[in-house]
Amino acid sequence: MTSPQESPSLLLDDVLIGRLRADLAAAGWSASAIEGMLSPMARAALDRDQFVPAAMELESNAAPAAVLTRLFVLGEAVERSEADSALPQLTVAGAVALGLIRESAATEAAPIRATVSLRPHDEWWVASDLTQVQTGRAPREDYVLGIASASANLESLTLRDSVDSALDLGCGCGILSLGLTRHADRVVATDISERACAFTRFNALLNEAPIDVRQGSFFEPVAGERFDLITTNPPFVITPRAARSTGVLEYRDGGMDRDQLIPWIIRESIGHLAPGGTLQMLANWEVKGEESDWAARPSEWIKRAVEPAVETGQSVNAWLVQRDLLDISQYAEWWIRDGLGAQVTPAEWRAEYRRWIEDFTFAGTRFVGLGSLAIRVGSNTASSGATSTLNLCCEYLPEGKAADAFAVQTALDNLAVPEDWESQPFLCAPDVREVRYFVPGSGNPELIRITQGRAGGRERSVTSAVAALIGVSDGEIAPAQVIPAIAQLLEQDEESVRAEIAGALPELLRSGVLVLV
Ligand SMILES: C[S@@+](CC[C@H](N)C(=O)[O-])C[C@H]1O[C@@H](n2cnc3c(N)ncnc32)[C@H](O)[C@@H]1O
């Protein structure tokens, strides 16, 4: 752990932050500008958190965008005169005052270094703590995460319909909150960490994004309030108690036993959703049995959490997706490496590894599932006479592109197959393609794959009968009209054709291959 004195303390000064904004804009400092200055090799290395090639390519580039990249993205030392030219309005003195540059070095003629990471992301500039790669040190307990792959994943999953209110629970540097300001009239961000709240406030000011930042534990700062959308990338890492003896890493450990934070957040979130509201979150869950049992525990959490809503007449749609399933050693290695940093000794590594494996083994955990869930609590159905229900689907989607907001929306809207599906016309979505594999010389396909461009770019194998239905789904013909013809064509009996279509239909609807018209 590093000492608290090394913590940057950000100054939330409108005038200075306005100057910084003007300088970054004048430098044209965007993600695409950075990409444009680097070779494909340096860009790919940067994606792997390897900064050396980019630093080598930019070291003699004095353009403001290059200097800003060296200073704030790569964590390199730059000449004070270069930094002054790249920040003409703010100046190095202003950056020191804001807490972006280390003061002691900046007062000398010596090169200066940033104390925070600042980088363009989408339309934003986002400040956070320097990463382990930049500092070479293990993260401190109140480390504020930057744009990690998990944050980017949830960002792309987030539904972007216009809403009145949105809550970002555990906001960190505020990356999700910034995105929410694009489509929510009111964005509230909470975090227990004072430093995380400071970073979110700083980023809100820098990007002129209205975010109501409230410090406190999870829902405490929003007691009694309801939101149309709740997003959270919570501190979900399942951490052995023994591993907490050196302190709790706030950015990844919510402090509850094992994976119990997740069911607690789901339950509490449901109570903070406005009618028709949606919860979207990332989660980890322990798998105690076989790999195929992965959904048992998280699906039970969801059922229990939404029970009160369903009992009071609301319909709930929930889509749980597992993206990865790690055995306990893979999970332990990943998070020990993250927590201990590069300077760990072999003895420390071995001791920590033992703690994690012993803890998981004691708990009967064999695997850990990694994924996301989206839960939409519908408006009250009691007065409309419709039956309230829970439509829950659990899918393991390890392949293909990660799902996106379109995939989430499509799934939530189509979790239930209409009872009268045979008389409903379906439309085959325009991004759907069919690939047939033949044994050479054979007239019948051995395998038929249906692929999609959108909705996560998913692929699945289908039977000839299902492919035939998809092929004729032009938005006017209902299955009942074509099942007899398909059966005749394939020399199958109608009942088996119907059964094959009924079996495939839930996934085809949920993923948007077939659209109800
Ligand atoms: C995995 S980080 C996510 C940060 C950010 N939302 C993102 O996606 O990059 C989890 C965040 O939860 C915060 N956190 C930890 N315990 C908390 C608690 N009891 N209440 C609120 N936030 C908490 C941490 O400080 C951290 O900022």
The ligand as a Gaussian input file, in Angstrom:
#p B3LYP/6-31G(d) Opt

LIG

0 1
 C      -15.747000      -1.417000      -9.472000
 S      -15.772000       0.236000      -8.928000
 C      -16.778000       0.967000     -10.197000
 C      -16.514000       2.405000     -10.430000
 C      -17.224000       3.001000     -11.633000
 N      -18.659000       2.968000     -11.491000
 C      -16.819000       2.265000     -12.888000
 O      -17.646000       1.557000     -13.461000
 O      -15.661000       2.390000     -13.287000
 C      -16.841000       0.151000      -7.519000
 C      -17.063000       1.448000      -6.796000
 O      -17.894000       1.176000      -5.655000
 C      -17.455000       1.991000      -4.594000
 N      -17.890000       1.415000      -3.302000
 C      -17.294000       0.477000      -2.539000
 N      -18.018000       0.264000      -1.423000
 C      -19.083000       1.096000      -1.485000
 C      -20.175000       1.350000      -0.626000
 N      -20.325000       0.709000       0.538000
 N      -21.071000       2.267000      -1.023000
 C      -20.943000       2.939000      -2.205000
 N      -19.926000       2.733000      -3.043000
 C      -19.001000       1.821000      -2.699000
 C      -15.967000       2.054000      -4.740000
 O      -15.436000       3.169000      -4.070000
 C      -15.815000       2.107000      -6.264000
 O      -15.770000       3.443000      -6.694000

